[in-house]
Amino acid sequence: MRNLISLADLTPAELDRIVRRAVFFGREGVDRRSLAGKQVGVYFRKSSTRTRTSFWSAATRLGADVITYGPNELQLSTGETVEDTSRVLGQYLDALVVRTNEDVEEIRRLGSSPDLAVVNALSLDEHPTQAIADLATLTERFGSLDGLHLLAVGEGNSSGAALALATALSPGLRLTLLCPSGYEVPKDKLDLADELAGGKAAVTQVTHPDEVEGPVDAVYTSRWQTMGVAKANPDWLKDFEGFQIDDAFLDRFGGPDAVFLHDLPAVRGQEVTDEVLDGPRSVAWRQAYHKMTAAMAVLEWCVVSPGN
Ligand SMILES: NC(=O)NCCC[C@H](N)C(=O)O
């Protein structure tokens, strides 16, 4: 059993293997039995459309049985400790997939039982399985991550932080984060990315579009209002002027084969226009599909770890 709580816990080879496995599922089909007889819990304390359903579907397609818990269904909500919860659930389950409003360190406590593999399906500060789906989408599209330049635009949220760590672990991939001033990916995550890459992560953060050094192969955005993160400034939308991805933005930074990614859900007409999200350069819907192949790859890696 092993946890997948932060990408920072992985080696470059491990991340590469999980991403390749997700691409493999996308190519060869998603009905496998490698988790037959296993039990997977899915515990979501926040809203979810893609991640919860894709993990459930992934576990079922791999042959596991699934039990799901809403925000108030475990005794955690009546005061049982996280460690006691982990110790008990580890006797029934092989894996627990968790989405919470806490940070990575809180999920680590839930992963304290050696008998339970805990998967971070979004914490306040990192969204590792999203980044795995994102890298699988890019690998499938371009054949390799080597030499790609990804531009991630908008609020520097958990998806942006995960992309920074994933980039640090993916030699040849370059990431530019374009976040309005005051909404950047936190410095501790960028420092961690640097540390992972031996002091030279190919990650740059800028706060104005004029500072982006293109061209880029992919433009990524995320909903500007991150779940559970209230903005101090009631006029915050003004801070995001010039950050909407429309065709002109894609033309300005992207080369002819550039693609558009979005972790979804989208607020159409805000961070992205319909023409881009539904247009020929969008791989956002395939990216959503890869949430499931990534979930399969992660569950296998955590619970059974087959060689391919
Ligand atoms: N694909 C997803 O997992 N979407 C959920 C929202 C992610 C976004 N980064 C947020 O926290 O608001």
Ligand as a Chemical Component Dictionary entry (heavy atoms), coordinates in Angstrom:
data_LIG
# 
_chem_comp.id                   LIG 
_chem_comp.type                 NON-POLYMER 
_chem_comp.pdbx_formal_charge   0 
_chem_comp.three_letter_code    LIG 
# 
loop_
_chem_comp_atom.comp_id 
_chem_comp_atom.atom_id 
_chem_comp_atom.alt_atom_id 
_chem_comp_atom.type_symbol 
_chem_comp_atom.charge 
_chem_comp_atom.model_Cartn_x 
_chem_comp_atom.model_Cartn_y 
_chem_comp_atom.model_Cartn_z 
_chem_comp_atom.pdbx_ordinal 
LIG N1 N1 N 0 -11.422 19.081 -11.943 1  
LIG C1 C1 C 0 -11.696 19.364 -10.674 2  
LIG O1 O1 O 0 -11.321 18.638 -9.763  3  
LIG N2 N2 N 0 -12.414 20.453 -10.463 4  
LIG C2 C2 C 0 -12.725 20.928 -9.156  5  
LIG C3 C3 C 0 -12.302 22.363 -8.954  6  
LIG C4 C4 C 0 -10.827 22.544 -9.045  7  
LIG C5 C5 C 0 -10.396 23.965 -8.817  8  
LIG N3 N3 N 0 -8.983  23.996 -8.852  9  
LIG C6 C6 C 0 -10.907 24.514 -7.506  10 
LIG O2 O2 O 0 -10.386 24.159 -6.465  11 
LIG O3 O3 O 0 -11.853 25.296 -7.520  12 
# 
loop_
_chem_comp_bond.comp_id 
_chem_comp_bond.atom_id_1 
_chem_comp_bond.atom_id_2 
_chem_comp_bond.value_order 
_chem_comp_bond.pdbx_ordinal 
LIG N1 C1 SING 1  
LIG C1 O1 DOUB 2  
LIG C1 N2 SING 3  
LIG N2 C2 SING 4  
LIG C2 C3 SING 5  
LIG C3 C4 SING 6  
LIG C4 C5 SING 7  
LIG C5 N3 SING 8  
LIG C5 C6 SING 9  
LIG C6 O2 DOUB 10 
LIG C6 O3 SING 11 
# 
